[in-house]
Amino acid sequence: MPEPLRVLLVEDMVTDAELVMHALKRDGIDAIFERVDSEPALNDRIRAFAPQVVLSDFSLPGFSGMAALDLVQRVSPQTPFIFVSGTIGEERAIESLKSGAIDYVLKTNLARLGPAVRRALEQAAERAARTRAEEDLAQAHQRQRMLSRRLIRAQERERAELARELHDEVGQAFTALKIQLEMLRRAKDSAESATRIDDCAEIVRAALAQVRNLSLGLRPPQLDEFGLVSALRSHVERMARAGTTEIAFEADPQIARQHPDIEIACFRIAQEALTNALRHAQADRIRIMLRINADTLVLIVKDDGRGFDVRLANEQALRGTSMGVAGLQERALLAGGTVRIDSEVGSGTEVVARFPLKPPTRGQSGH
């Protein structure tokens, strides 16, 4: 049941106020009323009572209706203001409308009051909706600009990491290979040459393994060839072999190929969440689960690590000083999904990503 309309009457005559209240009730408007007849009282009640409409006489002893309109416009500009007066001429009526009043009703024709109030409320609702839409649009543009900046920073960060990996690992391997080849050229006998050749082969093997790891990190071939489940299982097994943390992967058997946007977003979110857990959480156990829930693909990455303050991380993301949480959410958003992160300091972390299932693109359903 809708709540009664809050109506503030700026009226010095009690009998006139009662006539206004009776006119609204007769028109079927359920309302609660408060009456004021001075500027201090209006200033107090417009804040405390928070009326949904203000009805004001034009002439008040020591306080004018135009002054009341000006006060309401300053304190609560979204509140509709209607003059209800017996002493307002055409010139003043036009002036009041130009100053922000919604309408004016003569006390001798209160039958117009109910429709005028309804129309004022409808206009106020339309203005509020328009304002919300404009604010939402501005926020969307702001989010888009932030996303663009983050994507650029993420690309630069990934390039820097790749350059560092190439320099530190692959570059060092080729430097060592160059040294071994120079020593091979100066070898004094076949035994020393054979040793140098074996060392060169080992360096090349390690460099190839490093290049393969870099390639898998950039874009695992299993994702394109066999799908999300295979790619995630392979990635988890590789990460588990590289460290001491127990990492488990589970997937519902009915999960088939998904739309490429969903598969890559889901894989990257799992990859990022797993990397964060391994680097920062100090977890003993990490579980990655892929589920089908009705028409939704659900990814869960859960660890028993030290956790973190999600609210603080979100604030840092809004300021652009942190990328992790925002990166997960934006990856999901770009694929039409959502991410929820539950964590508290000392109690582990759970990342839950949800994606509405889309039909796979042509040529994928048979994989």
N, C-alpha and C positions, 0 to 999 in steps of 0.2 A: 504494500500500500504506500503510495507516495507521501512524503512528509508535507505538512502544511507550508504554504508559501510564506516567507518572512517579509513582512511589509513594514517599512518605517514611514510614519506620517509626520511631516513637518507642518504642524497646524496649531494655532493658538486657541482655536474655538473647539471646545469639547463636543458640542452638538454637531458641528460640521464634520469632525473626525468620525463621529458615530454614523453619520449619513454615508460617508465614504465606505466605512466598514460594512454597513448594511448593503450598499450597492454591490460590492464585490461578492458578498455571501449570496445575495439574490441571484447573481450571475453564475453561481456554482463554483466559485473559487474558494477553496479551503485555505484559510490564511490565519496566521498569528500576527498581531499588530503591536507596535510600540509607537508612542507619540512623543515628540519633542517640540519645543517652541522657542529654543534659543541656540545660538551658535555653539557654546560649550557642550550643551546636551547632545546636539547633532554630532559634533566631533567625537564624543565619547561613544554614542550608540552605533555610529557607522562602523566603528572598529570592533566593538564588543558584540553587538547584535548581528553584524554581517548580513544586512538585509539583501534580499534578492531583487527588490525594487523599492525606490523611494518615491513617495507621492507628496508633493509640497504645494502649499498655498503660495501665491505670488507676493502678497502683502502681509507682513508680520510686524508687530510692534517692536521696533529696535533691531529688526533682523529681516532682511529682504530675501525673497525667493531666489533671486539671482546670486546672492551671497551663498545661499544654501547649495545651489547648483555648482558654484565654483568650488566650495569645500568638498562636495562629493566627488567632483571631477579630479581633485588633487589626491584625495585619500583612497578612493575606490572607483577609478575611472571605468571599470567594466560593469558597474551597477547601473541599470536603467533608471532614468530620472524623468518623472512625468509631473507637469504642473496641473494641479486641480484647483481652480480659482474662479471666483466670480468677478474679478476686477482686472482682467487681462485683455488689452486691446490687440488689434491685429498687428500693429507695429511691434509691440512688446512680444507678442507670440512668435513672430518671425525671428526677432532678436534672440529669444530663448532657444529656439531650434538651432540657430547658427552657433550658439554657445555650447550646445551639447545635449540639450533636453531631447528626449525621444518623441514626446507628444505633449499636448495640453488639452485638458478637458474642463469645460465649464461646469460649475457646481449646479447650474440650472439644467444640465443635460448629463446626469451621472449614468444614464443608460449606455453611454459611450465608454465608460471607465473600464468595464470588464474586457471588451475587445481590445482596448488600447493596452491594457496590462498584458494580455496574452500575446499581442503582436510585439510588445517590447521584450518580453521574455524570449520569444522565438528569434528575434533579431540578436539578442544577447547570446543565445546559444549558437547562432550561426557565426557571430564574431569570435566566440570562444573556440569553435571548431576550426575556423579559418586561422586563428592565432596558433592553435596546436599544430595544424598542418604546416604552417610556415616554420614553426620551431622544429618540427620533425624533419622538414626538408633541410633546414639549416644544419641540424645535427647530422643528417645523412651526408651532406656535403663535407662537413667537418670530419666525419669518420672516413669518408672517401679520401680526403687529403691526407689524413693520418695514415691510412692504409697504404697510400702511394709512397709516402715517406718511409714507412716501415719496410715495404717491399724493396725499395731501393737500398735501404740500410742492410736488409737481410741478404740481398744479392751481393753487396760489397763485402759483408762479413763472410759469406760462403766463399767468395773469390779469395779473400785473404786467407781463410783456412786452407783452401785448396793450394794456394801458392806456398803457404808454410809447409804443408805436407810434401809437396813436390820438392821444395828446397831441402827440408830436413831429412826426408827419407830417401826419395828417389835421387835427389841431387847428390847426397852423400854416397849412395850406392854407386853411382857412376864415377864419382871421384875415386872411390876405392878401386873400382874396376880399371880406371885409367892407370892408377899406381901399379896394380898387379900386371897389367899389360906391359908397362915399361920395364918392370922387373923381369917379366917373362922374356922380353927381348934380350936382356943381359944375362939370362940363365946360362950356367956353365955346363950343364949336362942334362940328359933327358929326364932324370929323376926330378931335378928341380923344376924343369919345364912342366912335367906332369902335375906336380904339386900346385904350381901357379895356375895351370889350366883348371884344376879342380876348384881352386879358390875363386877364379873368375866365374865358373859355372854356378857356384853357390851364391855369389853376389847377384848374378843375373836372375837366379831363381827367386831370391828374396825381393829384388826389385820388381819382378813380374807379379809376385804375390801382393806387394804394396800397391801397384797400379791396379790390380784386380779389385782390391779392397776399396780403393778410391772410386773406381767405376761402379761398384755395387752401391756405395754410399750415394753416388750421384743419381743413379737410375738402375735399380736391380732388373736384370732381364726377365726374371721370373714373373715380375708384375705384368709385363706385356704378353709373355708367352703363356703363362699358366694361371694368372690371376692373383687376387689379394691374399688368399689363404696360403698359397704356396710361397709367395714372396715374404709374408710375415714369418712363416715357420722357418724359412731359410735365414732370415735376418736374425731371428731370436737365437737359433742354433749357433750362428757365427758369433754373436755377442756373448753368448754363454761360454763358448770355448775360449774367448779372449780374457775372461776374468774369473773371479771366485764367487760372484753373486749367483745365487740360484734363480734361474729365469725359466718360467713355465709358460707354455702357449697352449690354449684350448680354442677350438672352433667348432661350431655346430656343423654336423655333416651335411646338412641341406644347403649350405651357403654356396651359391653358384656365382658365375661371373657377374659383376656389377658394372654400372656405367663407369667409363674411365675417370670421370671427374671425381666420383665417389671413391674409387679404388685408390687413386693417387693421394687424395686428401686423407683418407683413412690410414694409409700406409705412412704418410709423413707425420701425422699426429702420433701414431704409435711409435715411430722412430724418434720423434722429438721427446715424447714423454719418457720413453725408455732411456734415452741419453741423459735427460735431466735426472732421472732416478739414479742412474749409475754414477753421475758426476757429483750430485749434490745431496742425495737423500741418505747416503750411508746405509742402504737397505741390505738386509740379509736375503730377502726373498722378493721377487717381482713376478706378478702374474699378468699375462695378457690374454684377454678373452674376446672372442668375436662371436656375437650372437645374432639370431634373427628373432625379432619380437614383432609379430603381426607383419606390418608392412614397413618395418624399420630395421635398419642394420645398426647394431649397437657394438661399439668398441669400448672395452674396459681395460685400463692399465692401472694396476693397484700395487703399491709397495708398502713395506712395513718400516720405512725409514723414519727420519726425524721430522718430516713434515715442514710446513711453512705457513705464514700468515697470508691467506688468499686475498683478503681485503687490501693489505698493504701492497701486494704484488699488482693488483688491479689499478691502484692509485699510481704506482710507478709506471705501469703501462700507459695510462692516460697522459702522464707527463713525458712519455717517450724515453724514460730511463731504464725500462725493462722490456724485453722482447718476448720472453718465453710464453707467458700466459696469453698475451695479445696475439702472438703468432698462432697458437693452437686455435683460439677462437676464430681468427680471421680465416685460417685454412678451412675450417668447418663451414663458416658462413659462405665462402666462395663456392662451395659445393652444395649449398642449400641445407646444411646441417647445423647442429648446435654442439657446444662443448660445456660440460659442467665440471668444475674442479672442486673437490671436497678435501680439505686438509686442515690440520691444526698442528701447531708446533708440538713435536713429541708423539704424534699419533698417526704418522704415515700419510699417504696421499692416494686419492682415487680420481682418475681422469675418466670421464664418461662422455663419449662422442656418439651422437645419434644422427643418422642420415635416412631420409625418406627414400625408399627404394625406387629406382627408375629402371625402365627397360634397358637392357644392354644395347649398345650400338650394333648395327648389322655386321655380322662376321664374328661377333664375340660369343654368341650364345652357344656355339658348338664347342668351345674350349672346355 
